[in-house]
Amino acid sequence: MAGKEEKVEFEGEVVEALSNGKYRVVLDNGHEALGYTAGKMRRYRIRILPGDRVQIELSSYDLTRGRIVYRHR
């Protein structure tokens, strides 16, 4: 059996809030990604607004979608 795939972590800024907990994030390297809130962030009702700095995990297969795992203060 193959192990879990490796995630690539980036930091960026939320520029647009979309429906159903999805956000458009501009990464520090200039690329844009579509991020959704991770399960624990939904569970503890952590709010994300445009302009917030976030940490996002992207799959090495698709660098345009990922999950937001941390919101910086």
N, C-alpha and C positions, 0 to 999 in steps of 0.2 A: 504494500500500500504506500502511496505517496503521502508525504507530509503536507501540512498546510502551506498554502502559497504565501510568499513573503509580501508584506505590505510596505509601501513606500510612503513616508510621512513628509508632509510639506506644511509650511505656514503660509497664511494668506489673509486677505481682507474680504469680508462679505460685502458685495455691492448691490445685491438684489434679493429680496425675500420672495420666494415663489410659494405655491400652494402645497399643502400636506407636508410641511416641515422640510422643504427643499430650499436650497439657497444657491445663488451663483457666487462663486468665490474666485477672486483674482489672486493667483499664487505669487509669491515673491519673485519667482523667476520669469514672470510676465504671462504665463499661460492661464487659461481660464478653465474652471472645473465646476461640475454640478455636484453639490454636496447635500447629503441628508443627515439628519440628526441621529446619532447613535442611540441605542436602546436605553442606556443609563441616563442620557441627557433628557430623553423623553420622560423617563420614569420620575426623575427629580425635577422636572419642569424647568429646565435651564433655558432661559430665553436668549435668542440670538437676534440681533438687530443689524441692519445695514450699517457698516462702519466698524463692526467688531472684528478683532483679530482672532483667528481660529486656527486650530491645528487639524489637518485633514489627512486621512489615510486613503491612499489610492492603490488600486491593484496594479501590479506590474503589466497586466494584460491590457487594461483600459485606463489610460491616464486622464480621461475626461470625466469620470464619475468616482465618487468616493464618499466616505462617511466622516462627518465632523465629530471628533472625539474630545475636543477641549476648546473652551472659550477663554481667551486671555482677559484679564481684568483691564 
